[in-house]
Amino acid sequence: DANICECGMHKSIADTDPDMEMVRRRCPACVNLAKGLRIIHAEDERTLKELGGDKIPAEKMRPEDGRYLAMRMKAPSVTPVAE
């Protein structure tokens, strides 16, 4: 496991195989996660600025305190059936 690269390939293959090429791929889950995290970060920045920025005492509650993030499947949308 120590020689497994972050990409999942063993380093002996990833570092030496001349036939390897990079392929761009966008995972919809990763895209939505990155977008959601950017939105949350921007909201946190606005809130912190309103609270006084970097002058907030350490013991005061911050927006990210106790936050838990998870991905889940959306409930299926129901389309009314015309009769």
N, CA, C and O atoms as CSV, one atom per row, in Angstrom:
chain,resi,resn,atom,element,x,y,z
A,1,ASP,N,N,0.812,-1.213,0.000
A,1,ASP,CA,C,0.000,0.000,0.000
A,1,ASP,C,C,0.851,1.271,0.000
A,1,ASP,O,O,0.420,2.315,-0.488
A,2,ALA,N,N,2.062,1.173,0.551
A,2,ALA,CA,C,2.919,2.356,0.639
A,2,ALA,C,C,3.311,2.867,-0.740
A,2,ALA,O,O,3.612,4.050,-0.899
A,3,ASN,N,N,3.312,1.985,-1.741
A,3,ASN,CA,C,3.723,2.396,-3.087
A,3,ASN,C,C,2.556,2.667,-4.020
A,3,ASN,O,O,2.732,2.748,-5.235
A,4,ILE,N,N,1.365,2.806,-3.453
A,4,ILE,CA,C,0.198,3.156,-4.271
A,4,ILE,C,C,0.093,4.672,-4.335
A,4,ILE,O,O,0.057,5.352,-3.309
A,5,CYS,N,N,0.047,5.184,-5.545
A,5,CYS,CA,C,-0.085,6.625,-5.762
A,5,CYS,C,C,-1.499,7.076,-5.404
A,5,CYS,O,O,-2.400,6.246,-5.283
A,6,GLU,N,N,-1.697,8.366,-5.236
A,6,GLU,CA,C,-3.026,8.906,-4.957
A,6,GLU,C,C,-4.021,8.573,-6.066
A,6,GLU,O,O,-5.226,8.508,-5.822
A,7,CYS,N,N,-3.519,8.364,-7.284
A,7,CYS,CA,C,-4.407,8.044,-8.403
A,7,CYS,C,C,-4.874,6.596,-8.369
A,7,CYS,O,O,-5.763,6.219,-9.133
A,8,GLY,N,N,-4.286,5.772,-7.490
A,8,GLY,CA,C,-4.683,4.382,-7.382
A,8,GLY,C,C,-3.752,3.415,-8.094
A,8,GLY,O,O,-3.874,2.203,-7.915
A,9,MET,N,N,-2.823,3.923,-8.898
A,9,MET,CA,C,-1.862,3.072,-9.601
A,9,MET,C,C,-0.651,2.828,-8.713
A,9,MET,O,O,-0.294,3.666,-7.885
A,10,HIS,N,N,-0.018,1.661,-8.895
A,10,HIS,CA,C,1.231,1.384,-8.195
A,10,HIS,C,C,2.292,2.306,-8.800
A,10,HIS,O,O,2.342,2.471,-10.019
A,11,LYS,N,N,3.128,2.900,-7.970
A,11,LYS,CA,C,4.103,3.890,-8.453
A,11,LYS,C,C,5.065,3.314,-9.485
A,11,LYS,O,O,5.532,4.048,-10.355
A,12,SER,N,N,5.370,2.036,-9.414
A,12,SER,CA,C,6.282,1.448,-10.396
A,12,SER,C,C,5.683,1.481,-11.798
A,12,SER,O,O,6.419,1.521,-12.784
A,13,ILE,N,N,4.360,1.464,-11.895
A,13,ILE,CA,C,3.699,1.545,-13.201
A,13,ILE,C,C,3.489,3.010,-13.581
A,13,ILE,O,O,3.825,3.419,-14.692
A,14,ALA,N,N,2.946,3.782,-12.678
A,14,ALA,CA,C,2.601,5.171,-12.976
A,14,ALA,C,C,3.829,6.002,-13.347
A,14,ALA,O,O,3.729,6.905,-14.178
A,15,ASP,N,N,4.992,5.712,-12.740
A,15,ASP,CA,C,6.192,6.511,-12.983
A,15,ASP,C,C,6.971,6.086,-14.219
A,15,ASP,O,O,7.797,6.853,-14.714
A,16,THR,N,N,6.727,4.877,-14.732
A,16,THR,CA,C,7.597,4.361,-15.792
A,16,THR,C,C,6.906,4.006,-17.093
A,16,THR,O,O,7.580,3.871,-18.114
A,17,ASP,N,N,5.610,3.852,-17.102
A,17,ASP,CA,C,4.916,3.374,-18.309
A,17,ASP,C,C,4.753,4.502,-19.326
A,17,ASP,O,O,4.003,5.448,-19.087
A,18,PRO,N,N,5.458,4.405,-20.470
A,18,PRO,CA,C,5.362,5.470,-21.478
A,18,PRO,C,C,4.026,5.473,-22.222
A,18,PRO,O,O,3.703,6.433,-22.922
A,19,ASP,N,N,3.259,4.407,-22.068
A,19,ASP,CA,C,1.974,4.327,-22.760
A,19,ASP,C,C,0.825,4.918,-21.949
A,19,ASP,O,O,-0.326,4.883,-22.384
A,20,MET,N,N,1.129,5.452,-20.792
A,20,MET,CA,C,0.094,6.067,-19.953
A,20,MET,C,C,-0.195,7.468,-20.462
A,20,MET,O,O,0.724,8.182,-20.862
A,21,GLU,N,N,-1.440,7.867,-20.453
A,21,GLU,CA,C,-1.807,9.229,-20.826
A,21,GLU,C,C,-2.905,9.709,-19.886
A,21,GLU,O,O,-3.687,8.919,-19.356
A,22,MET,N,N,-2.941,11.016,-19.695
A,22,MET,CA,C,-3.954,11.587,-18.820
A,22,MET,C,C,-5.260,11.746,-19.591
A,22,MET,O,O,-5.277,12.225,-20.725
A,23,VAL,N,N,-6.313,11.347,-18.972
A,23,VAL,CA,C,-7.644,11.500,-19.552
A,23,VAL,C,C,-8.445,12.374,-18.602
A,23,VAL,O,O,-8.480,12.118,-17.398
A,24,ARG,N,N,-9.085,13.399,-19.132
A,24,ARG,CA,C,-9.914,14.256,-18.283
A,24,ARG,C,C,-11.259,13.607,-18.076
A,24,ARG,O,O,-11.889,13.124,-19.017
A,25,ARG,N,N,-11.683,13.601,-16.851
A,25,ARG,CA,C,-12.980,13.039,-16.513
A,25,ARG,C,C,-13.588,13.909,-15.439
A,25,ARG,O,O,-12.888,14.366,-14.536
A,26,ARG,N,N,-14.853,14.136,-15.527
A,26,ARG,CA,C,-15.554,14.886,-14.490
A,26,ARG,C,C,-16.604,13.987,-13.864
A,26,ARG,O,O,-17.553,13.552,-14.516
A,27,CYS,N,N,-16.410,13.726,-12.605
A,27,CYS,CA,C,-17.369,12.928,-11.862
A,27,CYS,C,C,-18.484,13.863,-11.396
A,27,CYS,O,O,-18.190,14.857,-10.732
A,28,PRO,N,N,-19.745,13.590,-11.713
A,28,PRO,CA,C,-20.834,14.475,-11.310
A,28,PRO,C,C,-20.917,14.650,-9.795
A,28,PRO,O,O,-21.255,15.731,-9.314
A,29,ALA,N,N,-20.614,13.603,-9.047
A,29,ALA,CA,C,-20.655,13.722,-7.583
A,29,ALA,C,C,-19.567,14.671,-7.099
A,29,ALA,O,O,-19.819,15.507,-6.230
A,30,CYS,N,N,-18.355,14.553,-7.653
A,30,CYS,CA,C,-17.255,15.434,-7.255
A,30,CYS,C,C,-17.528,16.878,-7.671
A,30,CYS,O,O,-17.196,17.810,-6.939
A,31,VAL,N,N,-18.129,17.062,-8.838
A,31,VAL,CA,C,-18.472,18.412,-9.305
A,31,VAL,C,C,-19.452,19.066,-8.330
A,31,VAL,O,O,-19.259,20.210,-7.916
A,32,ASN,N,N,-20.503,18.331,-7.969
A,32,ASN,CA,C,-21.498,18.884,-7.055
A,32,ASN,C,C,-20.920,19.118,-5.669
A,32,ASN,O,O,-21.268,20.099,-5.012
A,33,LEU,N,N,-20.044,18.231,-5.218
A,33,LEU,CA,C,-19.412,18.410,-3.925
A,33,LEU,C,C,-18.527,19.652,-3.921
A,33,LEU,O,O,-18.591,20.449,-2.985
A,34,ALA,N,N,-17.703,19.827,-4.953
A,34,ALA,CA,C,-16.824,20.995,-5.034
A,34,ALA,C,C,-17.635,22.292,-5.083
A,34,ALA,O,O,-17.300,23.269,-4.412
A,35,LYS,N,N,-18.699,22.291,-5.878
A,35,LYS,CA,C,-19.566,23.468,-5.995
A,35,LYS,C,C,-20.214,23.784,-4.641
A,35,LYS,O,O,-20.234,24.936,-4.206
A,36,GLY,N,N,-20.739,22.752,-3.988
A,36,GLY,CA,C,-21.368,22.953,-2.680
A,36,GLY,C,C,-20.390,23.489,-1.648
A,36,GLY,O,O,-20.732,24.369,-0.859
A,37,LEU,N,N,-19.163,22.954,-1.654
A,37,LEU,CA,C,-18.152,23.431,-0.701
A,37,LEU,C,C,-17.764,24.880,-0.960
A,37,LEU,O,O,-17.536,25.638,-0.017
A,38,ARG,N,N,-17.687,25.277,-2.243
A,38,ARG,CA,C,-17.394,26.684,-2.564
A,38,ARG,C,C,-18.500,27.603,-2.053
A,38,ARG,O,O,-18.219,28.674,-1.516
A,39,ILE,N,N,-19.755,27.187,-2.217
A,39,ILE,CA,C,-20.890,27.989,-1.753
A,39,ILE,C,C,-20.855,28.113,-0.234
A,39,ILE,O,O,-21.030,29.205,0.307
A,40,ILE,N,N,-20.629,26.995,0.452
A,40,ILE,CA,C,-20.555,27.016,1.914
A,40,ILE,C,C,-19.405,27.906,2.373
A,40,ILE,O,O,-19.562,28.686,3.313
A,41,HIS,N,N,-18.252,27.796,1.718
A,41,HIS,CA,C,-17.093,28.607,2.088
A,41,HIS,C,C,-17.397,30.099,1.921
A,41,HIS,O,O,-17.044,30.903,2.784
A,42,ALA,N,N,-18.043,30.467,0.825
A,42,ALA,CA,C,-18.390,31.877,0.593
A,42,ALA,C,C,-19.364,32.376,1.658
A,42,ALA,O,O,-19.225,33.494,2.156
A,43,GLU,N,N,-20.356,31.542,2.010
A,43,GLU,CA,C,-21.307,31.923,3.064
A,43,GLU,C,C,-20.591,32.084,4.404
A,43,GLU,O,O,-20.874,33.020,5.153
A,44,ASP,N,N,-19.661,31.170,4.707
A,44,ASP,CA,C,-18.892,31.263,5.949
A,44,ASP,C,C,-18.059,32.538,5.989
A,44,ASP,O,O,-17.991,33.205,7.022
A,45,GLU,N,N,-17.426,32.879,4.868
A,45,GLU,CA,C,-16.612,34.095,4.799
A,45,GLU,C,C,-17.457,35.340,5.068
A,45,GLU,O,O,-17.034,36.234,5.800
A,46,ARG,N,N,-18.658,35.398,4.471
A,46,ARG,CA,C,-19.551,36.539,4.706
A,46,ARG,C,C,-19.956,36.618,6.175
A,46,ARG,O,O,-19.945,37.693,6.776
A,47,THR,N,N,-20.310,35.476,6.743
A,47,THR,CA,C,-20.723,35.435,8.149
A,47,THR,C,C,-19.588,35.863,9.065
A,47,THR,O,O,-19.796,36.651,9.987
A,48,LEU,N,N,-18.390,35.348,8.817
A,48,LEU,CA,C,-17.235,35.717,9.652
A,48,LEU,C,C,-16.924,37.206,9.551
A,48,LEU,O,O,-16.569,37.847,10.541
A,49,LYS,N,N,-17.062,37.747,8.344
A,49,LYS,CA,C,-16.820,39.179,8.154
A,49,LYS,C,C,-17.831,39.995,8.965
A,49,LYS,O,O,-17.472,40.995,9.587
A,50,GLU,N,N,-19.092,39.565,8.956
A,50,GLU,CA,C,-20.135,40.245,9.729
A,50,GLU,C,C,-19.866,40.156,11.228
A,50,GLU,O,O,-20.207,41.071,11.978
A,51,LEU,N,N,-19.249,39.045,11.670
A,51,LEU,CA,C,-18.965,38.852,13.092
A,51,LEU,C,C,-17.693,39.544,13.555
A,51,LEU,O,O,-17.412,39.574,14.753
A,52,GLY,N,N,-16.921,40.098,12.635
A,52,GLY,CA,C,-15.721,40.811,13.025
A,52,GLY,C,C,-14.433,40.260,12.454
A,52,GLY,O,O,-13.347,40.677,12.857
A,53,GLY,N,N,-14.538,39.332,11.523
A,53,GLY,CA,C,-13.353,38.815,10.845
A,53,GLY,C,C,-12.406,38.062,11.753
A,53,GLY,O,O,-12.830,37.226,12.551
A,54,ASP,N,N,-11.102,38.364,11.630
A,54,ASP,CA,C,-10.096,37.631,12.400
A,54,ASP,C,C,-9.997,38.084,13.850
A,54,ASP,O,O,-9.162,37.578,14.600
A,55,LYS,N,N,-10.831,39.025,14.250
A,55,LYS,CA,C,-10.823,39.501,15.633
A,55,LYS,C,C,-11.813,38.734,16.522
A,55,LYS,O,O,-12.011,39.094,17.682
A,56,ILE,N,N,-12.428,37.684,15.983
A,56,ILE,CA,C,-13.392,36.890,16.742
A,56,ILE,C,C,-12.632,36.076,17.785
A,56,ILE,O,O,-11.681,35.376,17.438
A,57,PRO,N,N,-13.031,36.149,19.061
A,57,PRO,CA,C,-12.373,35.339,20.089
A,57,PRO,C,C,-12.508,33.843,19.770
A,57,PRO,O,O,-13.507,33.413,19.194
A,58,ALA,N,N,-11.507,33.067,20.146
A,58,ALA,CA,C,-11.484,31.632,19.857
A,58,ALA,C,C,-12.677,30.894,20.459
A,58,ALA,O,O,-13.141,29.900,19.900
A,59,GLU,N,N,-13.174,31.375,21.595
A,59,GLU,CA,C,-14.281,30.671,22.253
A,59,GLU,C,C,-15.646,30.979,21.649
A,59,GLU,O,O,-16.636,30.344,22.012
A,60,LYS,N,N,-15.715,31.942,20.735
A,60,LYS,CA,C,-16.989,32.281,20.115
A,60,LYS,C,C,-17.318,31.289,18.994
A,60,LYS,O,O,-16.429,30.851,18.264
A,61,MET,N,N,-18.592,30.942,18.867
A,61,MET,CA,C,-19.063,29.989,17.858
A,61,MET,C,C,-18.784,30.522,16.449
A,61,MET,O,O,-18.982,31.706,16.174
A,62,ARG,N,N,-18.327,29.641,15.570
A,62,ARG,CA,C,-18.087,29.971,14.170
A,62,ARG,C,C,-19.030,29.141,13.303
A,62,ARG,O,O,-19.526,28.109,13.753
A,63,PRO,N,N,-19.286,29.574,12.065
A,63,PRO,CA,C,-20.264,28.870,11.215
A,63,PRO,C,C,-19.940,27.399,10.986
A,63,PRO,O,O,-20.853,26.579,10.884
A,64,GLU,N,N,-18.670,27.052,10.905
A,64,GLU,CA,C,-18.298,25.667,10.600
A,64,GLU,C,C,-18.261,24.750,11.822
A,64,GLU,O,O,-18.092,23.541,11.669
A,65,ASP,N,N,-18.415,25.288,13.014
A,65,ASP,CA,C,-18.374,24.480,14.233
A,65,ASP,C,C,-19.509,23.454,14.241
A,65,ASP,O,O,-20.681,23.806,14.107
A,66,GLY,N,N,-19.147,22.198,14.397
A,66,GLY,CA,C,-20.131,21.122,14.486
A,66,GLY,C,C,-20.745,20.710,13.167
A,66,GLY,O,O,-21.665,19.893,13.144
A,67,ARG,N,N,-20.260,21.254,12.079
A,67,ARG,CA,C,-20.840,20.952,10.770
A,67,ARG,C,C,-20.449,19.545,10.342
A,67,ARG,O,O,-19.308,19.120,10.527
A,68,TYR,N,N,-21.401,18.840,9.776
A,68,TYR,CA,C,-21.176,17.521,9.209
A,68,TYR,C,C,-21.712,17.543,7.785
A,68,TYR,O,O,-22.870,17.896,7.560
A,69,LEU,N,N,-20.882,17.168,6.829
A,69,LEU,CA,C,-21.297,17.163,5.433
A,69,LEU,C,C,-21.326,15.736,4.910
A,69,LEU,O,O,-20.450,14.935,5.236
A,70,ALA,N,N,-22.316,15.421,4.112
A,70,ALA,CA,C,-22.426,14.101,3.503
A,70,ALA,C,C,-23.127,14.240,2.165
A,70,ALA,O,O,-23.906,15.170,1.952
A,71,MET,N,N,-22.845,13.310,1.265
A,71,MET,CA,C,-23.532,13.266,-0.025
A,71,MET,C,C,-24.635,12.225,0.086
A,71,MET,O,O,-24.451,11.192,0.731
A,72,ARG,N,N,-25.774,12.485,-0.535
A,72,ARG,CA,C,-26.867,11.525,-0.554
A,72,ARG,C,C,-27.598,11.648,-1.873
A,72,ARG,O,O,-27.484,12.657,-2.569
A,73,MET,N,N,-28.340,10.629,-2.208
A,73,MET,CA,C,-29.138,10.639,-3.433
A,73,MET,C,C,-30.367,11.509,-3.205
A,73,MET,O,O,-30.972,11.483,-2.133
A,74,LYS,N,N,-30.724,12.270,-4.218
A,74,LYS,CA,C,-31.954,13.050,-4.142
A,74,LYS,C,C,-33.151,12.118,-4.234
A,74,LYS,O,O,-33.081,11.054,-4.849
A,75,ALA,N,N,-34.244,12.528,-3.617
A,75,ALA,CA,C,-35.483,11.758,-3.747
A,75,ALA,C,C,-35.938,11.851,-5.197
A,75,ALA,O,O,-35.812,12.910,-5.812
A,76,PRO,N,N,-36.465,10.760,-5.755
A,76,PRO,CA,C,-36.915,10.812,-7.145
A,76,PRO,C,C,-38.046,11.815,-7.300
A,76,PRO,O,O,-38.944,11.902,-6.462
A,77,SER,N,N,-37.983,12.568,-8.386
A,77,SER,CA,C,-39.051,13.541,-8.628
A,77,SER,C,C,-40.265,12.802,-9.187
A,77,SER,O,O,-40.142,11.860,-9.970
A,78,VAL,N,N,-41.410,13.252,-8.770
A,78,VAL,CA,C,-42.647,12.617,-9.199
A,78,VAL,C,C,-43.338,13.541,-10.208
A,78,VAL,O,O,-43.635,14.699,-9.911
A,79,THR,N,N,-43.580,13.014,-11.379
A,79,THR,CA,C,-44.257,13.784,-12.420
A,79,THR,C,C,-45.717,13.356,-12.441
A,79,THR,O,O,-46.010,12.170,-12.595
A,80,PRO,N,N,-46.652,14.320,-12.285
A,80,PRO,CA,C,-48.067,13.952,-12.323
A,80,PRO,C,C,-48.437,13.319,-13.666
A,80,PRO,O,O,-47.981,13.763,-14.720
A,81,VAL,N,N,-49.241,12.309,-13.614
A,81,VAL,CA,C,-49.679,11.623,-14.828
A,81,VAL,C,C,-50.988,12.249,-15.274
A,81,VAL,O,O,-51.947,12.314,-14.504
A,82,ALA,N,N,-51.030,12.709,-16.515
A,82,ALA,CA,C,-52.262,13.302,-17.060
A,82,ALA,C,C,-53.254,12.189,-17.354
A,82,ALA,O,O,-52.894,11.150,-17.908
A,83,GLU,N,N,-54.490,12.414,-16.981
A,83,GLU,CA,C,-55.531,11.398,-17.222
A,83,GLU,C,C,-56.372,11.760,-18.401
A,83,GLU,O,O,-57.294,11.024,-18.751
